Every structure is written in C-alpha cells, then in structure tokens.
Amino acid sequence: MTMGDEQEIVLADLSDEDLVKQMHDDLYDGLADEIVEGTRILLERGWSADRVLNEALVEGMRIVGIDFRDGVLFVPEVLLAANAMKAGMEVLRPLLAETGAERIGKVVIGTVKGDIHDIGKNLVAMMLEGAGFEVIDLGINNPVENYLAALEEHQPDILGMSALLTTTMPYMKVVIDELRERGLRDRYIVLVGGAPLNEEFGRAIGADAYCRDAAVAAETAQALVLARRAASVS
C-alpha cells in the first residue's frame, strides 16, 4: 500500500487467499496486531490452527528467512517479524495443544556457560518456531547440567548451543563430550552457532552442523530432522 492510499486494507473483507498473502506482507513488515487479527479471522472462517500456522505464519517466516539470508533484511526487521509471528502463535498455541497438531520437531536451545549474549539465540529460537518447531529456550549462561536436565525432560530432536565469545565457545565441546561420555550423543542432532564460530570449529567439536545465522539454522534443523526420520523409516 503506497503512502498516498487513503484506503485502509480491511482484513475481514479479503478472500482467504488474499488474506493469507496480506498476512505474509504484514509478517514481513512486523505488524503484530494485524497478524493477530488475520489469525483470528481465518480461525473464525473454519481454518484449523494447523493450517493457519503452516500457510499463513510458517510460510510468511520462510519468505522473511530467505531475505534475511540474502542480506535484504537485517536483524532488527527480522526481530519485528518474529515478534509478529509470536503474537499469532499466542492465539494458536492453545488450539494446537488441544488438537495435538504435529510440530515438525522439538528443540532445546541455550547460550553456553559464561556467556550472557542472547539476541542471536533469541532470533534462532523465533525462526525455529516460525519453521514449525516446538522450542524450549534455556536462556543464557548454561552449564552442562542444564542441557542434560532439559534433554532428559523434553527428549528433543535437536540441541542448539550459542556462544558469542571466543572464551566461551570451547564450552560447547564440554557439553558434546559429556553427551558422548553418557552414551547420549547419537540421540540428538547438535547445532551450534554464534559470531566467533565457523564450520571448521563445528566439525572439530563434533557438532552435526554449524549455522551462520538464524535463517540457516531453521533450514538446517528442518533438513536434518527430516533426513533422520527418513533414515529411521528405511
């Protein structure tokens, strides 16, 4: 809509198809109130919570993720989009829980011990939720015991660890080594990320993948979970 347009878009007047497209645009622009309204309208029209999640929110975040990866959007815009997604999720979450809708998988994520940076980790958590994962966020400064307790309690598909300091990144290896020691390493896909890391470091400590940003993390998480499921079926 150009600035010259006097016409406000009335979401309730749009067809389902146009409303979903408009929601993709509103998500891209980080308009939380519009996303909540659009979510409610689709539900009132008889859409399942699952369908609203996948076609309106997850698909919208996929578009955001692509532009973030390609450098068209930057962290502030993506945080706004993710917050709008979160607002829509607040409406859907109780309904999804009721219907037992199948999420793509479950992720435990947290910043490692000694590190109190969380913007990148928060963004990854939001993008993962946007990609259809259930996310358990452990916050910052997590010793190995926190990760182990969360893995035991939630039995996720993925463990995600974040570090923003060169001094804290070796702690990721401590966690992975402890999982090995306990014979638990193969149960989980381990993803690592953070500014000082790189692919080589991820390989060296025995992670399944290093993710350079939140969009890549969401894509990698989906690909690895689906690959692991396919392998277990065959």
Residue pairs with C-beta under 8 A, 6 or more apart in sequence:
1 7
1 9
9 22
11 19
11 22
11 34
11 37
11 38
11 41
12 41
14 22
16 42
16 45
16 47
19 38
19 41
19 42
20 42
20 55
20 56
20 59
22 34
22 38
23 34
23 35
23 38
23 39
23 56
23 57
23 60
24 56
24 59
24 60
24 63
26 34
26 35
26 38
26 84
27 35
27 56
27 57
27 60
27 61
27 63
27 64
27 81
27 84
27 85
27 88
28 60
28 63
28 64
28 67
28 73
28 81
29 80
29 81
30 77
30 79
30 80
30 81
30 83
30 84
31 84
32 83
32 84
32 86
32 87
33 87
34 84
35 57
35 84
35 85
35 87
35 88
36 87
36 88
36 90
36 91
38 56
38 88
39 52
39 56
39 57
39 88
39 91
39 92
40 91
42 51
42 52
42 56
43 49
43 52
43 91
43 95
48 99
48 101
49 92
49 95
49 96
49 99
49 101
50 96
50 99
50 101
50 102
52 88
52 92
53 89
53 92
53 96
53 101
53 132
54 132
56 88
57 85
57 88
57 89
57 92
57 130
58 130
58 131
58 132
60 81
60 85
61 81
61 82
61 85
61 127
61 130
61 131
61 218
62 130
62 131
64 73
64 77
64 78
64 81
64 82
64 130
65 127
65 130
65 131
65 214
65 215
65 218
65 219
66 215
67 73
68 74
68 77
68 78
68 213
68 214
68 215
69 213
69 215
69 216
73 81
75 119
75 123
78 123
78 127
78 214
79 119
79 122
79 123
79 126
82 123
82 126
82 127
82 130
83 126
85 126
85 129
85 130
86 126
86 129
89 129
96 103
103 132
103 133
103 134
104 131
104 132
104 133
104 222
104 225
104 226
105 133
105 134
105 156
105 157
105 158
105 221
105 225
106 133
106 134
106 135
106 136
106 154
106 155
106 156
106 157
106 158
107 125
107 128
107 133
107 134
107 135
107 136
107 156
107 157
107 158
107 159
107 160
107 221
108 136
108 138
108 147
108 150
108 151
108 154
108 156
108 158
108 159
108 160
109 121
109 124
109 125
109 128
109 135
109 136
109 137
109 138
109 158
109 159
109 160
109 161
109 162
110 121
110 137
110 138
110 139
110 140
110 142
110 146
110 147
110 150
110 160
110 161
110 162
111 117
111 118
111 121
111 139
111 140
111 141
111 142
111 161
111 162
111 163
111 164
112 141
112 142
112 161
112 162
112 163
112 168
112 169
112 171
112 172
112 175
113 141
113 142
113 143
113 144
113 168
113 171
114 141
114 165
114 167
114 168
114 171
115 140
115 141
115 162
115 163
115 164
115 165
115 168
115 171
116 140
116 141
117 140
117 162
117 163
117 164
117 165
117 194
118 139
118 140
118 162
120 162
120 164
120 193
120 194
120 195
120 214
121 137
121 140
121 160
121 162
122 137
123 214
124 160
124 162
124 193
124 211
124 214
124 217
124 218
125 135
125 137
126 214
127 214
127 215
127 217
127 218
128 135
128 160
128 217
128 218
128 221
129 135
130 218
131 218
131 219
131 221
131 222
132 222
133 158
133 221
136 150
136 154
136 156
138 146
138 147
138 150
144 174
144 175
144 178
147 159
147 161
147 175
148 178
148 179
148 182
150 156
151 159
151 184
151 187
151 188
156 188
157 188
157 189
157 225
157 228
158 188
158 189
158 190
158 191
158 221
158 224
158 225
159 175
159 179
159 188
159 189
159 190
159 191
160 190
160 191
160 192
160 193
160 217
160 221
161 172
161 175
161 190
161 191
161 192
161 193
161 207
162 192
162 193
162 194
163 169
163 171
163 172
163 192
163 194
163 196
163 197
164 194
164 195
164 196
165 196
166 196
169 194
169 196
169 197
169 201
170 205
172 192
172 205
172 207
173 204
173 205
173 206
176 185
176 190
176 205
176 206
176 207
177 206
179 185
179 188
179 190
180 206
185 206
189 208
189 209
189 221
189 224
189 225
189 228
190 206
190 207
190 208
191 207
191 208
191 209
191 210
191 211
191 217
191 220
191 221
191 224
192 201
192 202
192 205
192 207
192 209
192 210
192 211
193 210
193 211
193 212
193 213
193 217
197 210
198 210
199 210
201 210
202 209
202 210
203 210
208 224
209 220
209 224
211 217
211 220
